[in-house]
């Protein structure tokens, strides 16, 4: 099967999900309960939980083994417009839950000070010291590995502090390069035997995400073409997190675009993971706020990621933890939004 082409099952699931994620305001004819039951596979009990304001999540079919997809939904009460305004203010600032250890936003022109709160774990420090092309426990480009070897004296008393400072500086430079050149500036990782082209992995995610193309084509084009195009009303935010959704704490950089479709009462935050120190080859999250037919609104989160398929005796266990971590991330995001709305 062509790796660029998602499976029929995955396409069907996405095609059904997009109907709700980016459609016009729901009507009685487009019943959310029927959607959750038929498209997502929620049980009657799970649908009752959603309607009662409980977060419900589910893992979805994926295009191939490296891809993981998770969906979550919750129905909230209150002013949708006020919720969307708060949502946009919170992008990259509000914590999704206990799994996020550190984080912050980048300035319009990224600065090292934006990463002042970033720490380097002992495991990553040891990995950086032993890192070389084809064998590295951190996802890095060849130029980054060469720079680490050139600029860090591992015998120095302050080696840990220097390694942390260099990581911050490289993340700032990487983010600034992406802001200028977009997807093409994402790294080619050489931590494994075969180089991994991150831009190609992101395009695979877009190929598995037809909801962007079919229902919010303007947003799809903007996300794909950034920074070459423009989209009226779109707000871009860049931020970083260190989280523990998977066994190793992972440092990630994100590009989020918040946009409200002027033709519909639908708001979308599309978040692209442009770097991850472990596990992830790429990630694309679509958070949609959609009116409910008889008051309130639904918040739905569809996240797709491409990961390094684990190998060895414990590969199944490790992959299960990563899958569970992604679903947990969707749940934590929705619970944080629900808690904020309940204040």
ZIFEN-V92399 format. One record per backbone hydrogen bond with DSSP energy under -0.5 kcal/mol. CO is the residue of the C=O (numbers start at 1). NH is the residue of the N-H. Records with the same first field share a line. If there is no record, write none. Layout:
BEGIN
CO = NH / NH
END
This chain:
BEGIN
2 = 5
4 = 6
7 = 11
8 = 12
9 = 13
10 = 14
11 = 15
12 = 16
13 = 17
14 = 18
15 = 19
16 = 19 / 20
17 = 20 / 21
18 = 22
20 = 23
27 = 30
29 = 31
31 = 35
32 = 36
33 = 37
34 = 38
35 = 39 / 40
36 = 41 / 42
43 = 47
44 = 48
45 = 49
46 = 50
47 = 51
48 = 52
49 = 54
50 = 53 / 75
56 = 73
58 = 71
60 = 69
64 = 67
66 = 307
68 = 305
69 = 60
70 = 303
71 = 58
72 = 301
73 = 56
74 = 299
76 = 297
78 = 80
79 = 83
80 = 84
81 = 85
82 = 86
83 = 87
84 = 88
85 = 89
86 = 90
87 = 91
88 = 91
90 = 93 / 94
97 = 100
99 = 101 / 244
102 = 242
104 = 240
108 = 110
111 = 114
112 = 115
113 = 116
115 = 118
119 = 121
121 = 125
122 = 126
123 = 127
124 = 128
125 = 129
126 = 130
127 = 131
128 = 131
132 = 135
135 = 132
138 = 140
140 = 190
141 = 145
142 = 146
143 = 147
144 = 148
145 = 149
146 = 150
147 = 151
148 = 152
151 = 153
152 = 154
153 = 156
156 = 159
158 = 162
159 = 163
160 = 164
161 = 165
162 = 166
163 = 167
164 = 168
165 = 169
166 = 170
167 = 171
168 = 172
169 = 173
170 = 174
171 = 175
172 = 176
173 = 177
174 = 178
175 = 179
176 = 180
177 = 181
178 = 182
181 = 184
182 = 185
183 = 186
187 = 189 / 198
188 = 142
189 = 196
190 = 134
191 = 136
195 = 197
196 = 189 / 198
197 = 201
198 = 202
199 = 203
200 = 204
201 = 205
202 = 206
203 = 207
204 = 208
206 = 209
209 = 212 / 213
210 = 214
211 = 215 / 216
212 = 216 / 220
216 = 220
217 = 221
218 = 222
219 = 223
220 = 224
221 = 225
222 = 226
225 = 228
226 = 183
231 = 234
235 = 258
237 = 256
238 = 106
239 = 254
240 = 104
241 = 252
242 = 101 / 102
243 = 250
250 = 243 / 252
251 = 277
252 = 241
253 = 274 / 275
254 = 239
255 = 272
256 = 237
257 = 270
258 = 235
259 = 261 / 268
261 = 264
264 = 266
265 = 291
266 = 261
267 = 289
268 = 259 / 270
269 = 271 / 287
270 = 257
271 = 273 / 285
272 = 255 / 274
273 = 283
275 = 253
277 = 139
278 = 280
279 = 308
282 = 306
283 = 273
284 = 304
285 = 271 / 287
286 = 288 / 302
287 = 269
288 = 290 / 300
289 = 267
290 = 298
291 = 26
292 = 295
296 = 292
297 = 76
298 = 290 / 300
299 = 74
300 = 288
301 = 72 / 303
302 = 286
303 = 70
304 = 284
305 = 68
306 = 281 / 282
307 = 309
312 = 315
314 = 318
315 = 319
316 = 320
317 = 321
318 = 322
319 = 323
320 = 324
321 = 325
322 = 326
323 = 327
324 = 328
325 = 329
326 = 330
327 = 331
328 = 332
329 = 333
330 = 334
331 = 335
332 = 336
333 = 337
334 = 338
335 = 339
336 = 340
337 = 341
338 = 342
339 = 343
340 = 343
END
